């Protein structure tokens, strides 16, 4: 994601004077609600675990999740690039390639 995209999300919020409503608690709730709406796209789909035929709804709900994540990072004063890169490093330690490659087990089970 580019900084231009992040800036557009923040500008959209600021143009509407919504920052006053965007506290970490409510943004965390919104992230969870939008993630649930994304999950709902696949509800009752049995063996159908792909995006085909659901692409528009997946795009819409995933964009909502990402937008709220941008707003949450801003509300908490966090740099998204920094925290994502930090998490990748942590996960690399938990899931070394030689143990995790092709394995779906949790790191405590590797």
C-alpha positions in Angstrom: 0.0 0.0 0.0 1.3 3.4 -0.9 1.4 6.5 1.3 -0.9 8.1 -1.2 -3.5 5.5 -0.4 -3.1 6.0 3.3 -3.4 9.8 2.8 -6.6 9.4 0.8 -8.2 7.4 3.6 -7.2 10.0 6.1 -8.3 12.8 3.8 -11.7 11.2 3.4 -12.1 11.0 7.2 -10.8 14.6 7.7 -13.0 16.1 5.0 -16.0 14.8 7.0 -14.6 15.8 10.4 -14.9 12.2 11.6 -11.6 11.9 13.4 -13.3 13.0 16.6 -15.3 9.8 16.6 -12.3 7.5 15.8 -11.0 6.3 19.1 -9.1 3.0 19.4 -12.0 1.1 21.0 -14.5 2.0 18.4 -12.1 1.5 15.5 -11.2 -2.0 16.9 -14.9 -2.8 17.0 -15.3 -1.6 13.5 -12.4 -3.7 12.3 -13.9 -6.8 13.9 -17.4 -6.0 12.4 -16.0 -5.5 8.9 -13.9 -8.7 9.2 -17.1 -10.5 10.2 -18.8 -9.1 7.1 -15.9 -10.5 5.0 -16.3 -13.9 6.7 -20.0 -13.8 6.0 -19.2 -13.8 2.2 -18.1 -17.5 2.7 -20.7 -18.5 5.2 -22.6 -21.7 4.2 -20.4 -22.2 1.2 -19.4 -25.8 2.2 -16.7 -26.9 -0.2 -16.6 -23.5 -2.0 -13.6 -21.9 -0.5 -12.5 -19.7 -3.4 -13.4 -16.1 -4.3 -14.9 -16.8 -7.7 -18.4 -15.4 -7.9 -17.8 -13.5 -4.7 -15.0 -11.2 -5.9 -17.0 -7.9 -5.7 -18.1 -8.5 -2.2 -14.7 -9.7 -1.1 -13.1 -6.6 -2.5 -15.6 -4.3 -0.8 -15.4 -5.9 2.6 -11.6 -6.3 2.5 -11.3 -2.6 1.6 -13.4 -1.8 4.6 -11.1 -3.8 6.9 -8.0 -2.2 5.5 -9.5 1.3 5.7 -10.3 0.8 9.4 -6.8 -0.6 10.0 -5.4 2.6 8.5 -7.6 4.7 10.8 -6.7 2.6 13.8 -2.9 3.0 13.1 -3.4 6.7 12.8 -5.4 6.9 16.0 -2.7 5.0 17.9 0.2 6.9 16.3 1.6 3.7 14.6 3.4 3.4 11.4 1.9 0.6 9.4 5.1 -0.2 7.4 7.0 -0.4 10.7 4.6 -2.6 12.6 4.0 -5.0 9.6 7.8 -5.4 9.1 8.3 -6.0 12.8 5.6 -8.6 12.8 7.1 -10.4 9.8 10.4 -10.6 11.7 8.6 -12.0 14.7 6.8 -14.6 12.6 10.1 -15.5 10.8 11.5 -16.5 14.2 8.4 -18.4 15.2 8.0 -20.1 11.8 11.5 -20.9 10.4 11.3 -22.0 6.8 13.0 -25.4 7.5 10.2 -26.2 10.1 7.2 -24.4 8.7 7.5 -25.0 4.9 4.3 -26.7 3.8 3.2 -27.2 7.4 0.0 -25.6 8.7 0.7 -26.3 12.4 1.0 -23.5 15.0 4.6 -22.6 15.9 4.2 -24.3 19.3 3.6 -27.5 17.4 6.4 -27.4 14.9 
